Amino acid sequence: MFLGSNIKYLRLGAKMTQKQLSDELGIFDSYLRRYESGSLSNPTLDFLMKLKEIFNIPIDDLVFKDLSK
């Protein structure tokens, strides 16, 4: 599962801070840090849908593909 590394990759590519993205997602920035580090890996469907909308990327790609390659 590539969710955490993909979130970070997409966030940096969009030149967003963790605070900016967490505000867009409606979550605490500490949760976002945990997702990016891989220590939190059970996202809700709502969370994935918000990421999909923000970055305009299919959920399958977000979760199962290494977007940095």
mmCIF file of the N, C-alpha and C atoms, coordinates in Angstrom:
data_MODEL
# 
_entry.id   MODEL 
# 
loop_
_atom_site.group_PDB 
_atom_site.id 
_atom_site.type_symbol 
_atom_site.label_atom_id 
_atom_site.label_alt_id 
_atom_site.label_comp_id 
_atom_site.label_asym_id 
_atom_site.label_entity_id 
_atom_site.label_seq_id 
_atom_site.pdbx_PDB_ins_code 
_atom_site.Cartn_x 
_atom_site.Cartn_y 
_atom_site.Cartn_z 
_atom_site.occupancy 
_atom_site.B_iso_or_equiv 
_atom_site.pdbx_formal_charge 
_atom_site.auth_seq_id 
_atom_site.auth_comp_id 
_atom_site.auth_asym_id 
_atom_site.auth_atom_id 
_atom_site.pdbx_PDB_model_num 
ATOM 1   N N  . MET A 1 1  ? 0.845   -1.174 0.000   1.00 0.00 ? 1  MET A N  1 
ATOM 2   C CA . MET A 1 1  ? 0.000   0.000  0.000   1.00 0.00 ? 1  MET A CA 1 
ATOM 3   C C  . MET A 1 1  ? 0.890   1.237  0.000   1.00 0.00 ? 1  MET A C  1 
ATOM 4   N N  . PHE A 1 2  ? 0.584   2.173  -0.866  1.00 0.00 ? 2  PHE A N  1 
ATOM 5   C CA . PHE A 1 2  ? 1.428   3.351  -1.064  1.00 0.00 ? 2  PHE A CA 1 
ATOM 6   C C  . PHE A 1 2  ? 0.774   4.645  -0.587  1.00 0.00 ? 2  PHE A C  1 
ATOM 7   N N  . LEU A 1 3  ? -0.290  4.537  0.173   1.00 0.00 ? 3  LEU A N  1 
ATOM 8   C CA . LEU A 1 3  ? -1.076  5.716  0.520   1.00 0.00 ? 3  LEU A CA 1 
ATOM 9   C C  . LEU A 1 3  ? -0.239  6.828  1.140   1.00 0.00 ? 3  LEU A C  1 
ATOM 10  N N  . GLY A 1 4  ? 0.497   6.550  2.170   1.00 0.00 ? 4  GLY A N  1 
ATOM 11  C CA . GLY A 1 4  ? 1.253   7.586  2.874   1.00 0.00 ? 4  GLY A CA 1 
ATOM 12  C C  . GLY A 1 4  ? 2.272   8.281  2.012   1.00 0.00 ? 4  GLY A C  1 
ATOM 13  N N  . SER A 1 5  ? 3.071   7.499  1.297   1.00 0.00 ? 5  SER A N  1 
ATOM 14  C CA . SER A 1 5  ? 4.093   8.110  0.438   1.00 0.00 ? 5  SER A CA 1 
ATOM 15  C C  . SER A 1 5  ? 3.456   8.873  -0.717  1.00 0.00 ? 5  SER A C  1 
ATOM 16  N N  . ASN A 1 6  ? 2.320   8.394  -1.217  1.00 0.00 ? 6  ASN A N  1 
ATOM 17  C CA . ASN A 1 6  ? 1.637   9.096  -2.297  1.00 0.00 ? 6  ASN A CA 1 
ATOM 18  C C  . ASN A 1 6  ? 1.029   10.415 -1.825  1.00 0.00 ? 6  ASN A C  1 
ATOM 19  N N  . ILE A 1 7  ? 0.478   10.428 -0.625  1.00 0.00 ? 7  ILE A N  1 
ATOM 20  C CA . ILE A 1 7  ? -0.062  11.686 -0.088  1.00 0.00 ? 7  ILE A CA 1 
ATOM 21  C C  . ILE A 1 7  ? 1.055   12.717 -0.003  1.00 0.00 ? 7  ILE A C  1 
ATOM 22  N N  . LYS A 1 8  ? 2.173   12.308 0.534   1.00 0.00 ? 8  LYS A N  1 
ATOM 23  C CA . LYS A 1 8  ? 3.293   13.236 0.675   1.00 0.00 ? 8  LYS A CA 1 
ATOM 24  C C  . LYS A 1 8  ? 3.788   13.693 -0.692  1.00 0.00 ? 8  LYS A C  1 
ATOM 25  N N  . TYR A 1 9  ? 3.926   12.773 -1.625  1.00 0.00 ? 9  TYR A N  1 
ATOM 26  C CA . TYR A 1 9  ? 4.382   13.097 -2.975  1.00 0.00 ? 9  TYR A CA 1 
ATOM 27  C C  . TYR A 1 9  ? 3.442   14.104 -3.642  1.00 0.00 ? 9  TYR A C  1 
ATOM 28  N N  . LEU A 1 10 ? 2.157   13.860 -3.562  1.00 0.00 ? 10 LEU A N  1 
ATOM 29  C CA . LEU A 1 10 ? 1.180   14.753 -4.181  1.00 0.00 ? 10 LEU A CA 1 
ATOM 30  C C  . LEU A 1 10 ? 1.134   16.109 -3.471  1.00 0.00 ? 10 LEU A C  1 
ATOM 31  N N  . ARG A 1 11 ? 1.222   16.086 -2.160  1.00 0.00 ? 11 ARG A N  1 
ATOM 32  C CA . ARG A 1 11 ? 1.190   17.331 -1.376  1.00 0.00 ? 11 ARG A CA 1 
ATOM 33  C C  . ARG A 1 11 ? 2.385   18.210 -1.737  1.00 0.00 ? 11 ARG A C  1 
ATOM 34  N N  . LEU A 1 12 ? 3.563   17.621 -1.777  1.00 0.00 ? 12 LEU A N  1 
ATOM 35  C CA . LEU A 1 12 ? 4.763   18.390 -2.117  1.00 0.00 ? 12 LEU A CA 1 
ATOM 36  C C  . LEU A 1 12 ? 4.709   18.884 -3.560  1.00 0.00 ? 12 LEU A C  1 
ATOM 37  N N  . GLY A 1 13 ? 4.190   18.053 -4.451  1.00 0.00 ? 13 GLY A N  1 
ATOM 38  C CA . GLY A 1 13 ? 4.046   18.452 -5.844  1.00 0.00 ? 13 GLY A CA 1 
ATOM 39  C C  . GLY A 1 13 ? 3.097   19.633 -6.017  1.00 0.00 ? 13 GLY A C  1 
ATOM 40  N N  . ALA A 1 14 ? 2.121   19.715 -5.120  1.00 0.00 ? 14 ALA A N  1 
ATOM 41  C CA . ALA A 1 14 ? 1.169   20.823 -5.149  1.00 0.00 ? 14 ALA A CA 1 
ATOM 42  C C  . ALA A 1 14 ? 1.663   22.013 -4.325  1.00 0.00 ? 14 ALA A C  1 
ATOM 43  N N  . LYS A 1 15 ? 2.861   21.876 -3.778  1.00 0.00 ? 15 LYS A N  1 
ATOM 44  C CA . LYS A 1 15 ? 3.475   22.926 -2.949  1.00 0.00 ? 15 LYS A CA 1 
ATOM 45  C C  . LYS A 1 15 ? 2.583   23.308 -1.766  1.00 0.00 ? 15 LYS A C  1 
ATOM 46  N N  . MET A 1 16 ? 2.050   22.270 -1.125  1.00 0.00 ? 16 MET A N  1 
ATOM 47  C CA . MET A 1 16 ? 1.193   22.466 0.046   1.00 0.00 ? 16 MET A CA 1 
ATOM 48  C C  . MET A 1 16 ? 1.939   22.034 1.297   1.00 0.00 ? 16 MET A C  1 
ATOM 49  N N  . THR A 1 17 ? 1.666   22.720 2.377   1.00 0.00 ? 17 THR A N  1 
ATOM 50  C CA . THR A 1 17 ? 2.192   22.289 3.673   1.00 0.00 ? 17 THR A CA 1 
ATOM 51  C C  . THR A 1 17 ? 1.246   21.232 4.237   1.00 0.00 ? 17 THR A C  1 
ATOM 52  N N  . GLN A 1 18 ? 1.718   20.526 5.247   1.00 0.00 ? 18 GLN A N  1 
ATOM 53  C CA . GLN A 1 18 ? 0.844   19.564 5.915   1.00 0.00 ? 18 GLN A CA 1 
ATOM 54  C C  . GLN A 1 18 ? -0.362  20.275 6.518   1.00 0.00 ? 18 GLN A C  1 
ATOM 55  N N  . LYS A 1 19 ? -0.150  21.448 7.041   1.00 0.00 ? 19 LYS A N  1 
ATOM 56  C CA . LYS A 1 19 ? -1.253  22.222 7.637   1.00 0.00 ? 19 LYS A CA 1 
ATOM 57  C C  . LYS A 1 19 ? -2.288  22.587 6.580   1.00 0.00 ? 19 LYS A C  1 
ATOM 58  N N  . GLN A 1 20 ? -1.833  23.035 5.414   1.00 0.00 ? 20 GLN A N  1 
ATOM 59  C CA . GLN A 1 20 ? -2.762  23.409 4.341   1.00 0.00 ? 20 GLN A CA 1 
ATOM 60  C C  . GLN A 1 20 ? -3.596  22.211 3.892   1.00 0.00 ? 20 GLN A C  1 
ATOM 61  N N  . LEU A 1 21 ? -2.939  21.077 3.690   1.00 0.00 ? 21 LEU A N  1 
ATOM 62  C CA . LEU A 1 21 ? -3.673  19.895 3.242   1.00 0.00 ? 21 LEU A CA 1 
ATOM 63  C C  . LEU A 1 21 ? -4.598  19.382 4.332   1.00 0.00 ? 21 LEU A C  1 
ATOM 64  N N  . SER A 1 22 ? -4.142  19.361 5.555   1.00 0.00 ? 22 SER A N  1 
ATOM 65  C CA . SER A 1 22 ? -5.006  18.878 6.637   1.00 0.00 ? 22 SER A CA 1 
ATOM 66  C C  . SER A 1 22 ? -6.233  19.770 6.780   1.00 0.00 ? 22 SER A C  1 
ATOM 67  N N  . ASP A 1 23 ? -6.078  21.074 6.587   1.00 0.00 ? 23 ASP A N  1 
ATOM 68  C CA . ASP A 1 23 ? -7.229  21.976 6.624   1.00 0.00 ? 23 ASP A CA 1 
ATOM 69  C C  . ASP A 1 23 ? -8.205  21.659 5.493   1.00 0.00 ? 23 ASP A C  1 
ATOM 70  N N  . GLU A 1 24 ? -7.672  21.393 4.298   1.00 0.00 ? 24 GLU A N  1 
ATOM 71  C CA . GLU A 1 24 ? -8.522  21.020 3.157   1.00 0.00 ? 24 GLU A CA 1 
ATOM 72  C C  . GLU A 1 24 ? -9.279  19.720 3.428   1.00 0.00 ? 24 GLU A C  1 
ATOM 73  N N  . LEU A 1 25 ? -8.602  18.797 4.091   1.00 0.00 ? 25 LEU A N  1 
ATOM 74  C CA . LEU A 1 25 ? -9.199  17.494 4.381   1.00 0.00 ? 25 LEU A CA 1 
ATOM 75  C C  . LEU A 1 25 ? -10.126 17.521 5.590   1.00 0.00 ? 25 LEU A C  1 
ATOM 76  N N  . GLY A 1 26 ? -10.004 18.558 6.399   1.00 0.00 ? 26 GLY A N  1 
ATOM 77  C CA . GLY A 1 26 ? -10.819 18.638 7.609   1.00 0.00 ? 26 GLY A CA 1 
ATOM 78  C C  . GLY A 1 26 ? -10.343 17.712 8.708   1.00 0.00 ? 26 GLY A C  1 
ATOM 79  N N  . ILE A 1 27 ? -9.022  17.495 8.753   1.00 0.00 ? 27 ILE A N  1 
ATOM 80  C CA . ILE A 1 27 ? -8.438  16.641 9.792   1.00 0.00 ? 27 ILE A CA 1 
ATOM 81  C C  . ILE A 1 27 ? -7.331  17.413 10.505  1.00 0.00 ? 27 ILE A C  1 
ATOM 82  N N  . PHE A 1 28 ? -6.918  16.888 11.646  1.00 0.00 ? 28 PHE A N  1 
ATOM 83  C CA . PHE A 1 28 ? -5.787  17.473 12.363  1.00 0.00 ? 28 PHE A CA 1 
ATOM 84  C C  . PHE A 1 28 ? -4.512  17.185 11.589  1.00 0.00 ? 28 PHE A C  1 
ATOM 85  N N  . ASP A 1 29 ? -3.563  18.128 11.622  1.00 0.00 ? 29 ASP A N  1 
ATOM 86  C CA . ASP A 1 29 ? -2.303  17.897 10.907  1.00 0.00 ? 29 ASP A CA 1 
ATOM 87  C C  . ASP A 1 29 ? -1.532  16.724 11.493  1.00 0.00 ? 29 ASP A C  1 
ATOM 88  N N  . SER A 1 30 ? -1.767  16.401 12.756  1.00 0.00 ? 30 SER A N  1 
ATOM 89  C CA . SER A 1 30 ? -1.098  15.238 13.354  1.00 0.00 ? 30 SER A CA 1 
ATOM 90  C C  . SER A 1 30 ? -1.559  13.938 12.682  1.00 0.00 ? 30 SER A C  1 
ATOM 91  N N  . TYR A 1 31 ? -2.832  13.864 12.271  1.00 0.00 ? 31 TYR A N  1 
ATOM 92  C CA . TYR A 1 31 ? -3.310  12.688 11.540  1.00 0.00 ? 31 TYR A CA 1 
ATOM 93  C C  . TYR A 1 31 ? -2.633  12.590 10.182  1.00 0.00 ? 31 TYR A C  1 
ATOM 94  N N  . LEU A 1 32 ? -2.507  13.729 9.510   1.00 0.00 ? 32 LEU A N  1 
ATOM 95  C CA . LEU A 1 32 ? -1.854  13.729 8.205   1.00 0.00 ? 32 LEU A CA 1 
ATOM 96  C C  . LEU A 1 32 ? -0.411  13.271 8.333   1.00 0.00 ? 32 LEU A C  1 
ATOM 97  N N  . ARG A 1 33 ? 0.295   13.748 9.341   1.00 0.00 ? 33 ARG A N  1 
ATOM 98  C CA . ARG A 1 33 ? 1.678   13.305 9.562   1.00 0.00 ? 33 ARG A CA 1 
ATOM 99  C C  . ARG A 1 33 ? 1.729   11.799 9.763   1.00 0.00 ? 33 ARG A C  1 
ATOM 100 N N  . ARG A 1 34 ? 0.772   11.261 10.495  1.00 0.00 ? 34 ARG A N  1 
ATOM 101 C CA . ARG A 1 34 ? 0.744   9.814  10.743  1.00 0.00 ? 34 ARG A CA 1 
ATOM 102 C C  . ARG A 1 34 ? 0.456   9.038  9.460   1.00 0.00 ? 34 ARG A C  1 
ATOM 103 N N  . TYR A 1 35 ? -0.435  9.556  8.620   1.00 0.00 ? 35 TYR A N  1 
ATOM 104 C CA . TYR A 1 35 ? -0.672  8.902  7.327   1.00 0.00 ? 35 TYR A CA 1 
ATOM 105 C C  . TYR A 1 35 ? 0.596   8.923  6.479   1.00 0.00 ? 35 TYR A C  1 
ATOM 106 N N  . GLU A 1 36 ? 1.231   10.080 6.393   1.00 0.00 ? 36 GLU A N  1 
ATOM 107 C CA . GLU A 1 36 ? 2.433   10.207 5.562   1.00 0.00 ? 36 GLU A CA 1 
ATOM 108 C C  . GLU A 1 36 ? 3.579   9.338  6.066   1.00 0.00 ? 36 GLU A C  1 
ATOM 109 N N  . SER A 1 37 ? 3.680   9.162  7.362   1.00 0.00 ? 37 SER A N  1 
ATOM 110 C CA . SER A 1 37 ? 4.760   8.341  7.915   1.00 0.00 ? 37 SER A CA 1 
ATOM 111 C C  . SER A 1 37 ? 4.450   6.846  7.835   1.00 0.00 ? 37 SER A C  1 
ATOM 112 N N  . GLY A 1 38 ? 3.194   6.509  7.557   1.00 0.00 ? 38 GLY A N  1 
ATOM 113 C CA . GLY A 1 38 ? 2.810   5.103  7.470   1.00 0.00 ? 38 GLY A CA 1 
ATOM 114 C C  . GLY A 1 38 ? 2.342   4.506  8.771   1.00 0.00 ? 38 GLY A C  1 
ATOM 115 N N  . SER A 1 39 ? 2.310   5.298  9.842   1.00 0.00 ? 39 SER A N  1 
ATOM 116 C CA . SER A 1 39 ? 1.866   4.744  11.122  1.00 0.00 ? 39 SER A CA 1 
ATOM 117 C C  . SER A 1 39 ? 0.345   4.685  11.224  1.00 0.00 ? 39 SER A C  1 
ATOM 118 N N  . LEU A 1 40 ? -0.348  5.335  10.326  1.00 0.00 ? 40 LEU A N  1 
ATOM 119 C CA . LEU A 1 40 ? -1.806  5.273  10.257  1.00 0.00 ? 40 LEU A CA 1 
ATOM 120 C C  . LEU A 1 40 ? -2.143  4.843  8.841   1.00 0.00 ? 40 LEU A C  1 
ATOM 121 N N  . SER A 1 41 ? -2.873  3.735  8.701   1.00 0.00 ? 41 SER A N  1 
ATOM 122 C CA . SER A 1 41 ? -3.064  3.202  7.352   1.00 0.00 ? 41 SER A CA 1 
ATOM 123 C C  . SER A 1 41 ? -4.473  2.691  7.076   1.00 0.00 ? 41 SER A C  1 
ATOM 124 N N  . ASN A 1 42 ? -5.437  3.062  7.885   1.00 0.00 ? 42 ASN A N  1 
ATOM 125 C CA . ASN A 1 42 ? -6.810  2.629  7.657   1.00 0.00 ? 42 ASN A CA 1 
ATOM 126 C C  . ASN A 1 42 ? -7.689  3.838  7.375   1.00 0.00 ? 42 ASN A C  1 
ATOM 127 N N  . PRO A 1 43 ? -7.596  4.397  6.168   1.00 0.00 ? 43 PRO A N  1 
ATOM 128 C CA . PRO A 1 43 ? -8.345  5.608  5.861   1.00 0.00 ? 43 PRO A CA 1 
ATOM 129 C C  . PRO A 1 43 ? -9.836  5.335  5.709   1.00 0.00 ? 43 PRO A C  1 
ATOM 130 N N  . THR A 1 44 ? -10.632 6.319  6.023   1.00 0.00 ? 44 THR A N  1 
ATOM 131 C CA . THR A 1 44 ? -12.068 6.211  5.787   1.00 0.00 ? 44 THR A CA 1 
ATOM 132 C C  . THR A 1 44 ? -12.335 6.497  4.313   1.00 0.00 ? 44 THR A C  1 
ATOM 133 N N  . LEU A 1 45 ? -13.482 6.078  3.856   1.00 0.00 ? 45 LEU A N  1 
ATOM 134 C CA . LEU A 1 45 ? -13.866 6.361  2.474   1.00 0.00 ? 45 LEU A CA 1 
ATOM 135 C C  . LEU A 1 45 ? -13.982 7.868  2.264   1.00 0.00 ? 45 LEU A C  1 
ATOM 136 N N  . ASP A 1 46 ? -14.482 8.581  3.248   1.00 0.00 ? 46 ASP A N  1 
ATOM 137 C CA . ASP A 1 46 ? -14.598 10.037 3.162   1.00 0.00 ? 46 ASP A CA 1 
ATOM 138 C C  . ASP A 1 46 ? -13.224 10.674 2.963   1.00 0.00 ? 46 ASP A C  1 
ATOM 139 N N  . PHE A 1 47 ? -12.238 10.219 3.706   1.00 0.00 ? 47 PHE A N  1 
ATOM 140 C CA . PHE A 1 47 ? -10.870 10.722 3.595   1.00 0.00 ? 47 PHE A CA 1 
ATOM 141 C C  . PHE A 1 47 ? -10.329 10.484 2.185   1.00 0.00 ? 47 PHE A C  1 
ATOM 142 N N  . LEU A 1 48 ? -10.519 9.281  1.667   1.00 0.00 ? 48 LEU A N  1 
ATOM 143 C CA . LEU A 1 48 ? -10.043 8.959  0.327   1.00 0.00 ? 48 LEU A CA 1 
ATOM 144 C C  . LEU A 1 48 ? -10.767 9.773  -0.742  1.00 0.00 ? 48 LEU A C  1 
ATOM 145 N N  . MET A 1 49 ? -12.054 9.979  -0.567  1.00 0.00 ? 49 MET A N  1 
ATOM 146 C CA . MET A 1 49 ? -12.820 10.777 -1.524  1.00 0.00 ? 49 MET A CA 1 
ATOM 147 C C  . MET A 1 49 ? -12.335 12.222 -1.548  1.00 0.00 ? 49 MET A C  1 
ATOM 148 N N  . LYS A 1 50 ? -12.009 12.767 -0.382  1.00 0.00 ? 50 LYS A N  1 
ATOM 149 C CA . LYS A 1 50 ? -11.494 14.133 -0.322  1.00 0.00 ? 50 LYS A CA 1 
ATOM 150 C C  . LYS A 1 50 ? -10.138 14.233 -1.011  1.00 0.00 ? 50 LYS A C  1 
ATOM 151 N N  . LEU A 1 51 ? -9.275  13.261 -0.785  1.00 0.00 ? 51 LEU A N  1 
ATOM 152 C CA . LEU A 1 51 ? -7.971  13.248 -1.470  1.00 0.00 ? 51 LEU A CA 1 
ATOM 153 C C  . LEU A 1 51 ? -8.161  13.155 -2.981  1.00 0.00 ? 51 LEU A C  1 
ATOM 154 N N  . LYS A 1 52 ? -9.085  12.302 -3.390  1.00 0.00 ? 52 LYS A N  1 
ATOM 155 C CA . LYS A 1 52 ? -9.393  12.138 -4.811  1.00 0.00 ? 52 LYS A CA 1 
ATOM 156 C C  . LYS A 1 52 ? -9.798  13.473 -5.423  1.00 0.00 ? 52 LYS A C  1 
ATOM 157 N N  . GLU A 1 53 ? -10.640 14.219 -4.731  1.00 0.00 ? 53 GLU A N  1 
ATOM 158 C CA . GLU A 1 53 ? -11.116 15.502 -5.236  1.00 0.00 ? 53 GLU A CA 1 
ATOM 159 C C  . GLU A 1 53 ? -10.000 16.552 -5.252  1.00 0.00 ? 53 GLU A C  1 
ATOM 160 N N  . ILE A 1 54 ? -9.221  16.609 -4.200  1.00 0.00 ? 54 ILE A N  1 
ATOM 161 C CA . ILE A 1 54 ? -8.156  17.613 -4.102  1.00 0.00 ? 54 ILE A CA 1 
ATOM 162 C C  . ILE A 1 54 ? -7.099  17.409 -5.184  1.00 0.00 ? 54 ILE A C  1 
ATOM 163 N N  . PHE A 1 55 ? -6.687  16.163 -5.378  1.00 0.00 ? 55 PHE A N  1 
ATOM 164 C CA . PHE A 1 55 ? -5.587  15.885 -6.303  1.00 0.00 ? 55 PHE A CA 1 
ATOM 165 C C  . PHE A 1 55 ? -6.049  15.353 -7.663  1.00 0.00 ? 55 PHE A C  1 
ATOM 166 N N  . ASN A 1 56 ? -7.360  15.173 -7.824  1.00 0.00 ? 56 ASN A N  1 
ATOM 167 C CA . ASN A 1 56 ? -7.911  14.703 -9.094  1.00 0.00 ? 56 ASN A CA 1 
ATOM 168 C C  . ASN A 1 56 ? -7.222  13.418 -9.556  1.00 0.00 ? 56 ASN A C  1 
ATOM 169 N N  . ILE A 1 57 ? -7.277  12.420 -8.694  1.00 0.00 ? 57 ILE A N  1 
ATOM 170 C CA . ILE A 1 57 ? -6.609  11.150 -8.958  1.00 0.00 ? 57 ILE A CA 1 
ATOM 171 C C  . ILE A 1 57 ? -7.522  10.012 -8.509  1.00 0.00 ? 57 ILE A C  1 
ATOM 172 N N  . PRO A 1 58 ? -7.576  8.918  -9.264  1.00 0.00 ? 58 PRO A N  1 
ATOM 173 C CA . PRO A 1 58 ? -8.400  7.782  -8.844  1.00 0.00 ? 58 PRO A CA 1 
ATOM 174 C C  . PRO A 1 58 ? -7.920  7.204  -7.508  1.00 0.00 ? 58 PRO A C  1 
ATOM 175 N N  . ILE A 1 59 ? -8.854  6.763  -6.716  1.00 0.00 ? 59 ILE A N  1 
ATOM 176 C CA . ILE A 1 59 ? -8.524  6.204  -5.404  1.00 0.00 ? 59 ILE A CA 1 
ATOM 177 C C  . ILE A 1 59 ? -7.605  4.995  -5.546  1.00 0.00 ? 59 ILE A C  1 
ATOM 178 N N  . ASP A 1 60 ? -7.857  4.143  -6.531  1.00 0.00 ? 60 ASP A N  1 
ATOM 179 C CA . ASP A 1 60 ? -6.998  2.963  -6.732  1.00 0.00 ? 60 ASP A CA 1 
ATOM 180 C C  . ASP A 1 60 ? -5.543  3.367  -6.943  1.00 0.00 ? 60 ASP A C  1 
ATOM 181 N N  . ASP A 1 61 ? -5.323  4.418  -7.735  1.00 0.00 ? 61 ASP A N  1 
ATOM 182 C CA . ASP A 1 61 ? -3.960  4.891  -7.975  1.00 0.00 ? 61 ASP A CA 1 
ATOM 183 C C  . ASP A 1 61 ? -3.352  5.433  -6.693  1.00 0.00 ? 61 ASP A C  1 
ATOM 184 N N  . LEU A 1 62 ? -4.136  6.158  -5.939  1.00 0.00 ? 62 LEU A N  1 
ATOM 185 C CA . LEU A 1 62 ? -3.669  6.755  -4.695  1.00 0.00 ? 62 LEU A CA 1 
ATOM 186 C C  . LEU A 1 62 ? -3.206  5.694  -3.702  1.00 0.00 ? 62 LEU A C  1 
ATOM 187 N N  . VAL A 1 63 ? -3.929  4.599  -3.653  1.00 0.00 ? 63 VAL A N  1 
ATOM 188 C CA . VAL A 1 63 ? -3.645  3.558  -2.658  1.00 0.00 ? 63 VAL A CA 1 
ATOM 189 C C  . VAL A 1 63 ? -2.662  2.501  -3.161  1.00 0.00 ? 63 VAL A C  1 
ATOM 190 N N  . PHE A 1 64 ? -2.786  2.100  -4.425  1.00 0.00 ? 64 PHE A N  1 
ATOM 191 C CA . PHE A 1 64 ? -2.071  0.914  -4.891  1.00 0.00 ? 64 PHE A CA 1 
ATOM 192 C C  . PHE A 1 64 ? -0.917  1.150  -5.862  1.00 0.00 ? 64 PHE A C  1 
ATOM 193 N N  . LYS A 1 65 ? -0.702  2.373  -6.326  1.00 0.00 ? 65 LYS A N  1 
ATOM 194 C CA . LYS A 1 65 ? 0.402   2.645  -7.253  1.00 0.00 ? 65 LYS A CA 1 
ATOM 195 C C  . LYS A 1 65 ? 1.432   3.539  -6.580  1.00 0.00 ? 65 LYS A C  1 
ATOM 196 N N  . ASP A 1 66 ? 2.676   3.340  -6.923  1.00 0.00 ? 66 ASP A N  1 
ATOM 197 C CA . ASP A 1 66 ? 3.744   4.218  -6.457  1.00 0.00 ? 66 ASP A CA 1 
ATOM 198 C C  . ASP A 1 66 ? 3.806   5.393  -7.422  1.00 0.00 ? 66 ASP A C  1 
ATOM 199 N N  . LEU A 1 67 ? 3.238   6.510  -7.024  1.00 0.00 ? 67 LEU A N  1 
ATOM 200 C CA . LEU A 1 67 ? 3.123   7.670  -7.908  1.00 0.00 ? 67 LEU A CA 1 
ATOM 201 C C  . LEU A 1 67 ? 4.444   8.392  -8.113  1.00 0.00 ? 67 LEU A C  1 
ATOM 202 N N  . SER A 1 68 ? 5.432   8.101  -7.295  1.00 0.00 ? 68 SER A N  1 
ATOM 203 C CA . SER A 1 68 ? 6.721   8.800  -7.419  1.00 0.00 ? 68 SER A CA 1 
ATOM 204 C C  . SER A 1 68 ? 7.571   8.246  -8.559  1.00 0.00 ? 68 SER A C  1 
ATOM 205 N N  . LYS A 1 69 ? 7.142   7.160  -9.161  1.00 0.00 ? 69 LYS A N  1 
ATOM 206 C CA . LYS A 1 69 ? 7.925   6.541  -10.248 1.00 0.00 ? 69 LYS A CA 1 
ATOM 207 C C  . LYS A 1 69 ? 7.337   6.885  -11.589 1.00 0.00 ? 69 LYS A C  1 
# 
